Amino acid sequence: MRREERLDFISKLITAKEVQTQDELVQELLENDIDVTQATVSRDIKSLALIKIPGSQGGYRYALPHQHDEEQKDLLHKELANEAILELKMHENMISITAKPGTTSVIKKSLINRYNKKIFSIMTDDDSILIICETRRQANTIYDELSL
């Protein structure tokens, strides 16, 4: 199967079924006679820019980014603020967030949507976010709202 066909299949699969992990995605593809490796699926996830959103049975599932714009806007204050953010720390004009692995891209998008004018820069990796604000006052505002 060609790459484009595989990407199309993955898009349809995650729209129709809740897939929570790369391992589950690999298994689904193999069960549908699509020969893949974990590395291939990892590259496909990046190519499709898949995000993780709350699943209907708890946990998080893969989704296409454009399908859930409205959910992402509210995600920070509903699911992620309560479940994914594990720790908040503030120093001067910076806020450090420790989160559950794999959730930071959605949190980052939510932060940018809500606080774009207050954020100078934002950096993420798999389980942490560093927000740098123009001023300490802006950082205080964001920190206080996230702490609720």
Contacts in CASP RR format, 6 or more apart in sequence:
PFRMAT RR
TARGET T0000
AUTHOR 0000-0000-0000
METHOD contacts of the structure
MODEL  1
MRREERLDFISKLITAKEVQTQDELVQELLENDIDVTQATVSRDIKSLAL
IKIPGSQGGYRYALPHQHDEEQKDLLHKELANEAILELKMHENMISITAK
PGTTSVIKKSLINRYNKKIFSIMTDDDSILIICETRRQANTIYDELSL
1 9 0 8 1.000
1 34 0 8 1.000
1 35 0 8 1.000
3 44 0 8 1.000
6 29 0 8 1.000
6 34 0 8 1.000
6 36 0 8 1.000
6 44 0 8 1.000
7 44 0 8 1.000
7 47 0 8 1.000
7 48 0 8 1.000
9 29 0 8 1.000
9 32 0 8 1.000
9 34 0 8 1.000
10 25 0 8 1.000
10 29 0 8 1.000
10 44 0 8 1.000
10 48 0 8 1.000
11 48 0 8 1.000
11 64 0 8 1.000
13 19 0 8 1.000
13 25 0 8 1.000
13 28 0 8 1.000
13 29 0 8 1.000
14 25 0 8 1.000
14 50 0 8 1.000
14 61 0 8 1.000
14 62 0 8 1.000
14 63 0 8 1.000
14 64 0 8 1.000
15 63 0 8 1.000
15 64 0 8 1.000
15 67 0 8 1.000
17 28 0 8 1.000
18 55 0 8 1.000
18 56 0 8 1.000
18 57 0 8 1.000
18 61 0 8 1.000
19 25 0 8 1.000
19 28 0 8 1.000
19 61 0 8 1.000
19 62 0 8 1.000
20 55 0 8 1.000
20 59 0 8 1.000
20 60 0 8 1.000
20 61 0 8 1.000
20 62 0 8 1.000
22 38 0 8 1.000
22 41 0 8 1.000
22 42 0 8 1.000
22 45 0 8 1.000
23 38 0 8 1.000
25 41 0 8 1.000
25 45 0 8 1.000
25 62 0 8 1.000
26 36 0 8 1.000
26 37 0 8 1.000
26 38 0 8 1.000
26 41 0 8 1.000
29 36 0 8 1.000
29 41 0 8 1.000
30 36 0 8 1.000
36 44 0 8 1.000
45 62 0 8 1.000
48 64 0 8 1.000
49 64 0 8 1.000
49 65 0 8 1.000
50 62 0 8 1.000
50 63 0 8 1.000
50 64 0 8 1.000
50 65 0 8 1.000
51 62 0 8 1.000
51 63 0 8 1.000
51 64 0 8 1.000
51 65 0 8 1.000
51 68 0 8 1.000
51 72 0 8 1.000
51 105 0 8 1.000
51 106 0 8 1.000
51 109 0 8 1.000
52 60 0 8 1.000
52 61 0 8 1.000
52 62 0 8 1.000
52 63 0 8 1.000
52 102 0 8 1.000
52 103 0 8 1.000
52 105 0 8 1.000
52 106 0 8 1.000
53 60 0 8 1.000
53 61 0 8 1.000
53 63 0 8 1.000
53 68 0 8 1.000
53 71 0 8 1.000
53 72 0 8 1.000
53 75 0 8 1.000
53 106 0 8 1.000
54 60 0 8 1.000
54 61 0 8 1.000
54 75 0 8 1.000
54 79 0 8 1.000
54 83 0 8 1.000
55 61 0 8 1.000
60 102 0 8 1.000
60 103 0 8 1.000
72 106 0 8 1.000
72 109 0 8 1.000
72 110 0 8 1.000
72 113 0 8 1.000
73 110 0 8 1.000
73 113 0 8 1.000
73 114 0 8 1.000
75 106 0 8 1.000
75 107 0 8 1.000
75 110 0 8 1.000
76 107 0 8 1.000
76 110 0 8 1.000
76 111 0 8 1.000
76 114 0 8 1.000
76 146 0 8 1.000
80 99 0 8 1.000
80 103 0 8 1.000
80 106 0 8 1.000
80 107 0 8 1.000
80 110 0 8 1.000
81 146 0 8 1.000
81 148 0 8 1.000
83 100 0 8 1.000
84 99 0 8 1.000
84 100 0 8 1.000
84 103 0 8 1.000
84 107 0 8 1.000
85 97 0 8 1.000
85 98 0 8 1.000
85 99 0 8 1.000
85 107 0 8 1.000
85 146 0 8 1.000
86 98 0 8 1.000
86 99 0 8 1.000
86 100 0 8 1.000
87 96 0 8 1.000
87 97 0 8 1.000
87 98 0 8 1.000
88 95 0 8 1.000
88 96 0 8 1.000
88 97 0 8 1.000
88 98 0 8 1.000
88 143 0 8 1.000
88 146 0 8 1.000
88 147 0 8 1.000
89 95 0 8 1.000
89 96 0 8 1.000
90 96 0 8 1.000
90 139 0 8 1.000
90 140 0 8 1.000
90 143 0 8 1.000
92 136 0 8 1.000
92 139 0 8 1.000
93 120 0 8 1.000
93 132 0 8 1.000
93 133 0 8 1.000
93 134 0 8 1.000
93 135 0 8 1.000
93 136 0 8 1.000
93 138 0 8 1.000
93 139 0 8 1.000
94 130 0 8 1.000
94 131 0 8 1.000
94 132 0 8 1.000
94 133 0 8 1.000
94 139 0 8 1.000
95 130 0 8 1.000
95 131 0 8 1.000
95 133 0 8 1.000
95 139 0 8 1.000
95 142 0 8 1.000
95 143 0 8 1.000
95 146 0 8 1.000
96 128 0 8 1.000
96 129 0 8 1.000
96 130 0 8 1.000
96 131 0 8 1.000
97 104 0 8 1.000
97 107 0 8 1.000
97 128 0 8 1.000
97 129 0 8 1.000
97 130 0 8 1.000
97 131 0 8 1.000
97 146 0 8 1.000
98 127 0 8 1.000
98 128 0 8 1.000
99 107 0 8 1.000
99 127 0 8 1.000
99 128 0 8 1.000
99 129 0 8 1.000
100 127 0 8 1.000
101 126 0 8 1.000
101 127 0 8 1.000
102 126 0 8 1.000
102 127 0 8 1.000
103 127 0 8 1.000
104 124 0 8 1.000
104 125 0 8 1.000
104 126 0 8 1.000
104 127 0 8 1.000
104 128 0 8 1.000
104 129 0 8 1.000
105 124 0 8 1.000
107 124 0 8 1.000
107 129 0 8 1.000
108 122 0 8 1.000
108 124 0 8 1.000
108 129 0 8 1.000
111 119 0 8 1.000
111 122 0 8 1.000
111 129 0 8 1.000
111 131 0 8 1.000
111 142 0 8 1.000
112 119 0 8 1.000
112 122 0 8 1.000
115 131 0 8 1.000
115 142 0 8 1.000
118 133 0 8 1.000
118 134 0 8 1.000
118 138 0 8 1.000
118 139 0 8 1.000
118 141 0 8 1.000
118 142 0 8 1.000
119 131 0 8 1.000
119 132 0 8 1.000
119 133 0 8 1.000
119 138 0 8 1.000
119 142 0 8 1.000
120 132 0 8 1.000
120 133 0 8 1.000
120 134 0 8 1.000
121 131 0 8 1.000
121 132 0 8 1.000
122 129 0 8 1.000
122 130 0 8 1.000
122 131 0 8 1.000
122 132 0 8 1.000
123 129 0 8 1.000
123 130 0 8 1.000
123 132 0 8 1.000
124 130 0 8 1.000
131 139 0 8 1.000
131 142 0 8 1.000
133 139 0 8 1.000
133 142 0 8 1.000
END
